[in-house]
Amino acid sequence: MKKKPSIQKAIFKTLAGKQAVSLETLKNQVENSLKLPHDVKNTSEYAISRSVKNLASMGLIECFQSDYQPYFRLSDEGKKRLNSNVLDDDTALVSNNWDGYWRIIILDLPEERKNEREALRYLLKKAGFICIKNSVWISIYPYEHLFTNIKKDLGLTTEMMIIVTDKVDEETKKEFMTSIKK
């Protein structure tokens, strides 16, 4: 059975990385990304409008009114949700084949930011990172761009370091392989 396309996910993908998108552009891009047949597009307009209103009422997108039409963008909470959805998406285009590069993330958030630290640990685990030391996470999967965006969005300039390298010592490789098998 084919999974029903999600209008909300299509809205998130359309707004991702953009400053703002007009309602008309948003509707067109969502319809195109869902690959709706021409005869269904008119009836989908209501569903898209409804999804936009729901996302706005949940605080995940923001609406700005210009003289001519409304514009939309992801809120800070919407950006966090988008990053989480990227990791949950079964159709994510992240290669399972190792490209020879290690991704190392060093995370150092103080106790007073414990909630953020726990949320980041959760995301790291979902992305296939293994904690090899208290604050050091390592993976072979190419999620460094996602975490670079998270670092920028949350303002973690000194609290998070992201390293991509082709060389890791033998003991670290062994620790990584042992952790994967657990």
N, CA, C and O of each residue as an XYZ file, in Angstrom:
728
protein
N       0.841     -1.186      0.000
C       0.000      0.000      0.000
C       0.884      1.246      0.000
O       1.785      1.366      0.830
N       0.639      2.145     -0.897
C       1.439      3.355     -1.010
C       1.042      4.339      0.078
O      -0.142      4.559      0.333
N       2.057      4.932      0.723
C       1.830      5.880      1.794
C       1.281      7.202      1.234
O       1.770      7.710      0.226
N       0.266      7.742      1.901
C      -0.347      9.004      1.490
C       0.652     10.151      1.707
O       1.266     10.247      2.769
N       0.811     11.017      0.699
C       1.758     12.122      0.864
C       1.279     13.090      1.937
O       0.080     13.336      2.067
N       2.200     13.628      2.693
C       1.872     14.549      3.767
C       1.971     15.996      3.276
O       3.030     16.449      2.842
N       0.857     16.699      3.355
C       0.836     18.102      2.948
C       1.722     18.923      3.883
O       2.448     19.809      3.432
N       1.664     18.630      5.183
C       2.475     19.384      6.133
C       3.968     19.199      5.868
O       4.729     20.164      5.943
N       4.398     17.969      5.559
C       5.812     17.741      5.242
C       6.205     18.504      3.977
O       7.301     19.058      3.893
N       5.311     18.528      3.006
C       5.589     19.261      1.769
C       5.702     20.763      2.048
O       6.526     21.444      1.437
N       4.886     21.279      2.958
C       4.967     22.692      3.332
C       6.309     22.965      4.014
O       6.975     23.953      3.707
N       6.705     22.084      4.940
C       7.996     22.236      5.612
C       9.135     22.262      4.599
O      10.016     23.119      4.670
N       9.116     21.318      3.651
C      10.184     21.244      2.653
C      10.202     22.489      1.769
O      11.271     22.966      1.387
N       9.030     23.012      1.447
C       8.946     24.213      0.617
C       9.517     25.425      1.344
O      10.192     26.253      0.733
N       9.252     25.534      2.644
C       9.705     26.693      3.412
C      11.142     26.561      3.907
O      11.754     27.557      4.290
N      11.687     25.350      3.904
C      13.031     25.108      4.442
C      14.076     25.950      3.727
O      14.179     25.926      2.501
N      14.843     26.688      4.502
C      15.945     27.472      3.965
C      15.553     28.732      3.207
O      16.412     29.398      2.628
N      14.276     29.065      3.204
C      13.831     30.266      2.489
C      13.469     31.351      3.496
O      12.995     31.058      4.594
N      13.697     32.612      3.112
C      13.346     33.735      3.976
C      11.834     33.837      4.159
O      11.341     33.957      5.280
N      11.108     33.787      3.046
C       9.648     33.838      3.077
C       9.127     33.422      1.708
O       9.801     33.599      0.693
N       7.916     32.867      1.694
C       7.302     32.393      0.456
C       5.861     32.895      0.424
O       5.154     32.825      1.429
N       5.424     33.402     -0.730
C       4.041     33.871     -0.850
C       3.089     32.678     -0.794
O       3.481     31.546     -1.076
N       1.854     32.941     -0.432
C       0.857     31.875     -0.339
C       0.676     31.180     -1.684
O       0.584     29.954     -1.746
N       0.625     31.956     -2.751
C       0.434     31.378     -4.094
C       1.601     30.458     -4.472
O       1.390     29.355     -4.976
N       2.818     30.916     -4.228
C       4.008     30.112     -4.520
C       4.018     28.858     -3.657
O       4.338     27.769     -4.133
N       3.663     29.020     -2.383
C       3.624     27.888     -1.464
C       2.653     26.828     -1.977
O       2.995     25.646     -2.028
N       1.449     27.242     -2.354
C       0.449     26.290     -2.862
C       0.958     25.575     -4.111
O       0.841     24.354     -4.221
N       1.523     26.335     -5.055
C       2.021     25.724     -6.300
C       3.134     24.720     -6.037
O       3.135     23.627     -6.603
N       4.083     25.089     -5.179
C       5.205     24.194     -4.920
C       4.777     22.954     -4.144
O       5.298     21.864     -4.381
N       3.834     23.112     -3.220
C       3.333     21.947     -2.480
C       2.597     21.010     -3.430
O       2.805     19.797     -3.386
N       1.737     21.560     -4.289
C       1.019     20.727     -5.266
C       2.004     19.990     -6.173
O       1.829     18.803     -6.451
N       3.034     20.689     -6.631
C       4.023     20.058     -7.511
C       4.827     18.985     -6.777
O       5.108     17.928     -7.342
N       5.198     19.249     -5.521
C       5.990     18.257     -4.786
C       5.174     17.012     -4.454
O       5.725     15.918     -4.337
N       3.851     17.181     -4.301
C       2.988     16.026     -4.039
C       2.615     15.289     -5.324
O       2.007     14.220     -5.279
N       2.987     15.872     -6.480
C       2.713     15.277     -7.796
C       1.234     14.939     -7.957
O       0.863     13.822     -8.318
N       0.403     15.946     -7.676
C      -1.041     15.752     -7.779
C      -1.491     15.840     -9.234
O      -0.989     16.680     -9.981
N      -2.437     14.979     -9.653
C      -2.989     15.099    -11.003
C      -3.726     16.429    -11.155
O      -4.206     16.992    -10.171
N      -3.813     16.922    -12.372
C      -4.410     18.237    -12.635
C      -5.833     18.350    -12.084
O      -6.201     19.396    -11.551
N      -6.638     17.291    -12.204
C      -8.028     17.371    -11.748
C      -8.163     17.394    -10.226
O      -9.223     17.750     -9.713
N      -7.120     17.024     -9.501
C      -7.166     17.015     -8.041
C      -6.620     18.324     -7.470
O      -6.907     18.647     -6.317
N      -5.846     19.082     -8.237
C      -5.190     20.279     -7.726
C      -6.172     21.297     -7.167
O      -5.890     21.905     -6.135
N      -7.305     21.500     -7.808
C      -8.268     22.485     -7.317
C      -8.842     22.084     -5.966
O      -9.035     22.937     -5.099
N      -9.117     20.798     -5.778
C      -9.667     20.350     -4.497
C      -8.595     20.341     -3.416
O      -8.918     20.393     -2.230
N      -7.309     20.276     -3.811
C      -6.234     20.252     -2.820
C      -5.979     21.630     -2.217
O      -5.367     21.735     -1.154
N      -6.439     22.682     -2.881
C      -6.206     24.042     -2.395
C      -6.760     24.219     -0.982
O      -6.126     24.855     -0.141
N      -7.943     23.656     -0.720
C      -8.529     23.745      0.617
C      -7.651     23.010      1.630
O      -7.393     23.523      2.719
N      -7.195     21.810      1.271
C      -6.371     21.018      2.191
C      -5.059     21.731      2.503
O      -4.592     21.698      3.642
N      -4.470     22.367      1.511
C      -3.218     23.094      1.723
C      -3.464     24.310      2.623
O      -2.698     24.557      3.555
N      -4.528     25.068      2.345
C      -4.863     26.234      3.168
C      -5.112     25.826      4.615
O      -4.681     26.501      5.550
N      -5.806     24.726      4.780
C      -6.103     24.218      6.128
C      -4.811     23.826      6.851
O      -4.643     24.132      8.032
N      -3.906     23.156      6.149
C      -2.632     22.757      6.750
C      -1.801     23.974      7.135
O      -1.168     23.989      8.191
N      -1.801     24.993      6.281
C      -1.075     26.227      6.586
C      -1.638     26.853      7.857
O      -0.876     27.259      8.734
N      -2.963     26.935      7.967
C      -3.589     27.510      9.162
C      -3.249     26.696     10.405
O      -2.957     27.262     11.458
N      -3.286     25.367     10.289
C      -2.956     24.507     11.434
C      -1.507     24.706     11.879
O      -1.231     24.822     13.073
N      -0.579     24.746     10.912
C       0.831     24.938     11.249
C       1.064     26.304     11.891
O       1.877     26.434     12.806
N       0.350     27.319     11.410
C       0.472     28.662     11.995
C      -0.084     28.672     13.420
O       0.515     29.270     14.314
N      -1.225     28.014     13.636
C      -1.815     27.993     14.980
C      -0.955     27.193     15.963
O      -1.010     27.434     17.169
N      -0.163     26.244     15.455
C       0.749     25.472     16.308
C       2.064     26.219     16.527
O       2.921     25.749     17.275
N       2.231     27.373     15.884
C       3.441     28.162     16.057
C       4.634     27.653     15.263
O       5.775     28.002     15.565
N       4.379     26.827     14.247
C       5.475     26.255     13.467
C       5.820     27.093     12.237
O       6.935     27.019     11.721
N       4.862     27.885     11.774
C       5.149     28.832     10.684
C       4.587     30.192     11.071
O       3.674     30.301     11.889
N       5.158     31.225     10.461
C       4.742     32.590     10.737
C       4.185     33.194      9.451
O       4.652     32.881      8.355
N       3.189     34.055      9.592
C       2.572     34.718      8.450
C       2.875     36.210      8.512
O       2.780     36.833      9.570
N       3.240     36.772      7.362
C       3.477     38.208      7.227
C       2.606     38.711      6.092
O       2.573     38.120      5.013
N       1.908     39.794      6.336
C       1.004     40.345      5.331
C       1.687     41.502      4.611
O       2.154     42.448      5.245
N       1.741     41.420      3.281
C       2.222     42.558      2.504
C       0.988     43.288      1.970
O      -0.142     42.930      2.302
N       1.207     44.293      1.158
C       0.082     45.027      0.586
C      -0.766     44.153     -0.329
O      -1.960     44.398     -0.503
N      -0.145     43.137     -0.910
C      -0.832     42.344     -1.932
C      -1.217     40.934     -1.493
O      -2.267     40.428     -1.890
N      -0.375     40.294     -0.676
C      -0.655     38.904     -0.309
C       0.120     38.494      0.940
O       1.072     39.169      1.332
N      -0.286     37.392      1.560
C       0.443     36.907      2.737
C       1.711     36.135      2.334
O       1.768     35.509      1.276
N       2.711     36.201      3.201
C       3.957     35.455      3.034
C       4.163     34.598      4.272
O       3.734     34.957      5.369
N       4.830     33.452      4.081
C       5.038     32.521      5.174
C       6.504     32.134      5.287
O       7.241     32.122      4.301
N       6.913     31.814      6.525
C       8.250     31.279      6.769
C       8.178     30.385      7.999
O       7.223     30.447      8.773
N       9.202     29.552      8.169
C       9.264     28.696      9.346
C       9.603     29.527     10.576
O      10.458     30.411     10.510
N       8.944     29.255     11.692
C       9.301     29.891     12.961
C      10.509     29.142     13.527
O      10.933     28.135     12.959
N      11.059     29.620     14.627
C      12.176     28.914     15.263
C      11.750     27.502     15.667
O      12.506     26.544     15.502
N      10.538     27.386     16.195
C      10.019     26.067     16.580
C       9.830     25.192     15.342
O      10.072     23.986     15.391
N       9.403     25.788     14.245
C       9.245     25.058     12.983
C      10.565     24.535     12.460
O      10.627     23.427     11.926
N      11.629     25.325     12.608
C      12.960     24.875     12.179
C      13.415     23.667     12.985
O      14.007     22.733     12.444
N      13.132     23.693     14.290
C      13.488     22.542     15.135
C      12.711     21.304     14.685
O      13.269     20.211     14.584
N      11.424     21.490     14.418
C      10.579     20.366     13.976
C      11.056     19.832     12.629
O      11.070     18.620     12.412
N      11.447     20.728     11.726
C      11.950     20.323     10.426
C      13.178     19.454     10.580
O      13.287     18.414      9.931
N      14.113     19.867     11.438
C      15.325     19.076     11.663
C      14.989     17.702     12.212
O      15.614     16.711     11.832
N      14.011     17.631     13.100
C      13.581     16.352     13.644
C      12.923     15.491     12.569
O      13.150     14.282     12.521
N      12.100     16.109     11.698
C      11.439     15.371     10.619
C      12.437     14.803      9.629
O      12.220     13.721      9.084
N      13.539     15.526      9.388
C      14.554     15.034      8.462
C      15.082     13.692      8.948
O      15.327     12.785      8.151
N      15.256     13.572     10.258
C      15.777     12.330     10.808
C      14.732     11.224     10.838
O      15.083     10.046     10.770
N      13.451     11.579     10.939
C      12.390     10.585     10.997
C      11.926     10.124      9.620
O      11.263      9.094      9.511
N      12.256     10.853      8.588
C      11.760     10.586      7.247
C      12.365      9.318      6.673
O      13.584      9.212      6.546
N      11.522      8.358      6.325
C      11.988      7.096      5.759
C      12.559      7.269      4.362
O      13.299      6.408      3.887
N      12.230      8.361      3.701
C      12.689      8.563      2.333
C      13.871      9.527      2.266
O      14.201     10.024      1.189
N      14.514      9.798      3.407
C      15.651     10.719      3.421
C      16.741     10.198      2.492
O      17.017      9.000      2.440
N      17.348     11.117      1.769
C      18.356     10.741      0.789
C      19.760     10.797      1.373
O      20.648     11.427      0.799
N      19.961     10.145      2.503
C      21.281     10.075      3.109
C      21.837      8.694      2.814
O      21.204      7.676      3.095
N      23.007      8.680      2.253
C      23.615      7.431      1.829
C      23.969      6.547      3.020
O      24.454      7.026      4.044
N      23.721      5.260      2.869
C      24.140      4.289      3.873
C      25.538      3.760      3.575
O      26.112      3.024      4.378
N      26.081      4.130      2.432
C      27.431      3.714      2.070
C      28.431      4.719      2.620
O      28.268      5.928      2.457
N      29.455      4.210      3.267
C      30.453      5.084      3.870
C      31.311      5.708      2.796
O      31.823      5.011      1.920
N      31.473      7.025      2.856
C      32.272      7.753      1.878
C      33.725      7.931      2.316
O      34.491      8.637      1.660
N      34.105      7.290      3.426
C      35.477      7.362      3.905
C      35.733      8.491      4.889
O      36.857      8.651      5.364
N      34.700      9.282      5.204
C      34.868     10.402      6.131
C      34.163     10.118      7.451
O      33.052      9.588      7.480
N      34.821     10.476      8.522
C      34.261     10.374      9.864
C      33.661     11.728     10.224
O      34.252     12.772      9.950
N      32.497     11.701     10.832
C      31.868     12.926     11.342
C      31.977     12.882     12.856
O      31.476     11.958     13.497
N      32.630     13.878     13.422
C      32.835     13.939     14.867
C      32.202     15.224     15.370
O      32.471     16.311     14.858
N      31.358     15.080     16.379
C      30.727     16.251     16.995
C      31.094     16.256     18.473
O      30.892     15.279     19.193
N      31.636     17.380     18.896
C      31.979     17.567     20.300
C      30.953     18.548     20.863
O      30.807     19.670     20.378
N      30.254     18.099     21.889
C      29.140     18.865     22.452
C      29.460     19.203     23.899
O      29.760     18.311     24.692
N      29.400     20.473     24.246
C      29.721     20.897     25.603
C      28.732     21.966     26.058
O      29.002     23.165     25.978
N      27.577     21.499     26.537
C      26.554     22.417     27.044
C      26.523     22.329     28.569
O      26.534     21.227     29.116
N      26.486     23.463     29.263
C      26.487     23.449     30.731
C      25.179     22.880     31.292
O      24.183     22.746     30.581
N      25.212     22.555     32.573
C      24.071     21.939     33.258
C      22.803     22.781     33.154
O      21.707     22.227     33.068
N      22.930     24.111     33.161
C      21.732     24.952     33.088
C      21.053     24.887     31.716
O      19.946     25.399     31.551
N      21.703     24.266     30.741
C      21.096     24.066     29.412
C      20.859     22.576     29.159
O      20.994     22.092     28.035
N      20.509     21.874     30.211
C      20.349     20.424     30.156
C      19.304     19.977     29.126
O      19.516     18.987     28.427
N      18.182     20.696     29.026
C      17.136     20.310     28.074
C      17.647     20.345     26.639
O      17.375     19.436     25.855
N      18.395     21.405     26.295
C      18.976     21.499     24.957
C      19.965     20.361     24.721
O      19.987     19.750     23.652
N      20.780     20.089     25.734
C      21.780     19.022     25.630
C      21.106     17.680     25.366
O      21.540     16.923     24.498
N      20.050     17.387     26.112
C      19.335     16.121     25.938
C      18.681     16.038     24.562
O      18.681     14.977     23.938
N      18.120     17.156     24.085
C      17.502     17.171     22.756
C      18.555     16.925     21.674
O      18.307     16.183     20.724
N      19.715     17.538     21.813
C      20.791     17.318     20.839
C      21.297     15.884     20.875
O      21.578     15.302     19.828
N      21.416     15.307     22.068
C      21.827     13.896     22.181
C      20.832     12.985     21.472
O      21.217     12.042     20.780
N      19.553     13.279     21.654
C      18.518     12.498     20.984
C      18.686     12.575     19.466
O      18.638     11.552     18.783
N      18.882     13.788     18.938
C      19.066     13.958     17.498
C      20.324     13.249     17.006
O      20.321     12.641     15.936
N      21.381     13.328     17.777
C      22.624     12.641     17.400
C      22.395     11.129     17.308
O      22.858     10.486     16.365
N      21.693     10.571     18.272
C      21.399      9.125     18.239
C      20.546      8.773     17.026
O      20.803      7.779     16.348
N      19.520      9.600     16.753
C      18.653      9.342     15.598
C      19.430      9.396     14.290
O      19.084      8.707     13.331
N      20.482     10.216     14.250
C      21.287     10.371     13.037
C      22.386      9.307     12.935
O      23.200      9.345     12.013
N      22.413      8.365     13.875
C      23.391      7.281     13.800
C      24.736      7.593     14.421
O      25.710      6.883     14.176
N      24.806      8.657     15.231
C      26.049      8.959     15.930
C      26.168      8.078     17.166
O      25.172      7.735     17.802
N      27.401      7.721     17.492
C      27.700      6.912     18.667
C      28.510      7.782     19.621
O      29.448      8.464     19.206
N      28.145      7.756     20.903
C      28.889      8.510     21.910
C      30.079      7.661     22.340
O      29.910      6.619     22.973
N      31.295      8.115     21.991
C      32.480      7.330     22.362
C      33.153      7.872     23.615
O      33.933      7.160     24.248
N      32.874      9.094     23.981
C      33.291      9.708     25.240
C      32.142     10.591     25.687
O      31.201     10.801     24.921
N      32.190     11.113     26.904
C      31.064     11.875     27.440
C      30.485     12.903     26.481
O      29.264     12.997     26.351
N      31.315     13.661     25.818
C      30.831     14.738     24.961
C      31.228     14.577     23.505
O      31.056     15.503     22.712
N      31.755     13.416     23.141
C      32.266     13.203     21.793
C      31.411     12.157     21.081
O      31.265     11.026     21.545
N      30.847     12.566     19.935
C      29.983     11.712     19.135
C      30.639     11.489     17.779
O      31.265     12.397     17.232
N      30.497     10.280     17.233
C      31.136      9.966     15.961
C      30.174      9.159     15.089
O      29.383      8.357     15.586
N      30.262      9.392     13.777
C      29.399      8.683     12.825
C      30.073      8.634     11.465
O      31.002      9.388     11.175
N      29.576      7.727     10.644
C      30.036      7.647      9.258
C      28.990      8.218      8.303
O      29.227      8.295      7.097
N      27.829      8.621      8.840
C      26.744      9.110      8.000
C      26.857     10.613      7.774
O      27.219     11.342      8.697
N      26.559     11.091      6.578
C      26.773     12.504      6.221
C      25.680     13.455      6.709
O      24.979     14.074      5.908
N      25.542     13.563      8.037
C      24.574     14.491      8.618
C      25.228     15.784      9.114
O      24.601     16.554      9.842
N      26.482     16.026      8.726
C      27.163     17.214      9.255
C      26.471     18.511      8.863
O      26.514     19.479      9.622
N      25.830     18.554      7.691
C      25.141     19.777      7.264
C      23.919     20.053      8.155
O      23.643     21.202      8.500
N      23.211     19.015      8.515
C      22.068     19.166      9.412
C      22.525     19.752     10.742
O      21.911     20.688     11.254
N      23.607     19.201     11.303
C      24.071     19.681     12.604
C      24.744     21.054     12.503
O      24.748     21.812     13.473
N      25.303     21.374     11.356
C      25.825     22.726     11.144
C      24.678     23.730     11.196
O      24.816     24.802     11.784
N      23.541     23.384     10.579
C      22.359     24.254     10.628
C      21.799     24.363     12.044
O      21.410     25.446     12.481
N      21.759     23.243     12.757
C      21.278     23.265     14.145
C      22.182     24.156     14.984
O      21.705     24.958     15.787
N      23.496     24.011     14.794
C      24.469     24.830     15.530
C      24.212     26.307     15.271
O      24.209     27.112     16.203
N      23.997     26.665     14.013
C      23.750     28.059     13.641
C      22.414     28.545     14.207
O      22.337     29.632     14.780
N      21.349     27.727     14.042
C      20.009     28.129     14.494
C      19.935     28.321     16.006
O      19.238     29.215     16.486
N      20.655     27.483     16.758
C      20.599     27.559     18.217
C      21.703     28.437     18.803
O      21.769     28.624     20.017
N      22.569     28.974     17.944
C      23.633     29.849     18.414
C      24.676     29.134     19.263
O      25.165     29.692     20.245
N      25.016     27.914     18.895
C      25.982     27.116     19.656
C      27.402     27.318     19.113
O      28.066     26.352     18.737
N      27.860     28.557     19.073
C      29.135     28.869     18.433
C      30.321     28.202     19.114
O      31.223     27.711     18.434
N      30.338     28.176     20.442
C      31.465     27.562     21.147
C      31.087     26.247     21.819
O      31.965     25.506     22.263
N      29.798     25.951     21.900
C      29.356     24.747     22.616
C      29.355     23.488     21.750
O      29.282     22.379     22.278
N      29.435     23.647     20.428
C      29.418     22.491     19.534
C      30.513     22.656     18.485
O      30.644     23.704     17.852
N      31.297     21.588     18.319
C      32.315     21.562     17.264
C      31.975     20.419     16.321
O      31.630     19.325     16.766
N      32.071     20.668     15.031
C      31.783     19.642     14.028
C      33.051     19.439     13.211
O      33.592     20.377     12.626
N      33.510     18.197     13.184
C      34.741     17.856     12.478
C      34.428     16.763     11.465
O      33.782     15.768     11.794
N      34.886     16.951     10.233
C      34.775     15.924      9.203
C      36.211     15.595      8.790
O      36.958     16.476      8.365
N      36.590     14.329      8.918
C      37.971     13.939      8.647
C      38.015     12.556      8.010
O      37.090     11.758      8.162
N      39.095     12.285      7.300
C      39.255     10.957      6.715
C      40.172     10.072      7.557
O      40.379      8.906      7.223
N      40.723     10.612      8.643
C      41.638      9.842      9.487
C      41.199      9.844     10.943
O      40.916     10.890     11.528
N      41.149      8.652     11.508
C      40.870      8.460     12.928
C      41.801      7.350     13.396
O      42.043      6.390     12.664
N      42.324      7.478     14.610
C      43.261      6.464     15.101
C      42.578      5.098     15.274
O      41.354      5.014     15.370
N      43.379      4.048     15.310
C      42.864      2.670     15.357
C      42.026      2.398     16.603
O      41.028      1.682     16.521
N      42.406      2.949     17.747
C      41.643      2.717     18.987
C      40.234      3.321     18.888
O      39.263      2.732     19.363
N      40.140      4.493     18.271
C      38.834      5.138     18.092
C      37.977      4.319     17.131
O      36.778      4.161     17.359
N      38.573      3.798     16.063
C      37.840      2.937     15.129
C      37.295      1.709     15.851
O      36.141      1.322     15.667
N      38.153      1.100     16.682
C      37.727     -0.103     17.434
C      36.577      0.241     18.379
O      35.599     -0.502     18.463
N      36.693      1.373     19.095
C      35.633      1.787     20.010
C      34.328      2.028     19.255
O      33.258      1.659     19.740
N      34.403      2.636     18.089
C      33.221      2.896     17.259
C      32.585      1.576     16.826
O      31.377      1.389     16.971
N      33.398      0.661     16.294
C      32.876     -0.629     15.838
C      32.282     -1.444     16.971
O      31.269     -2.118     16.787
N      32.900     -1.388     18.136
C      32.371     -2.100     19.315
C      31.020     -1.517     19.709
O      30.087     -2.255     20.027
N      30.918     -0.197     19.687
C      29.657      0.462     20.072
C      28.537      0.153     19.093
O      27.380      0.038     19.500
N      28.854      0.017     17.818
C      27.828     -0.303     16.811
C      27.235     -1.680     17.071
O      26.031     -1.882     16.912
N      28.075     -2.625     17.470
C      27.632     -4.013     17.665
C      26.798     -4.209     18.911
O      26.114     -5.224     19.042
N      26.841     -3.235     19.852
C      26.089     -3.368     21.110
C      24.614     -3.302     20.906
O      23.852     -3.398     21.868
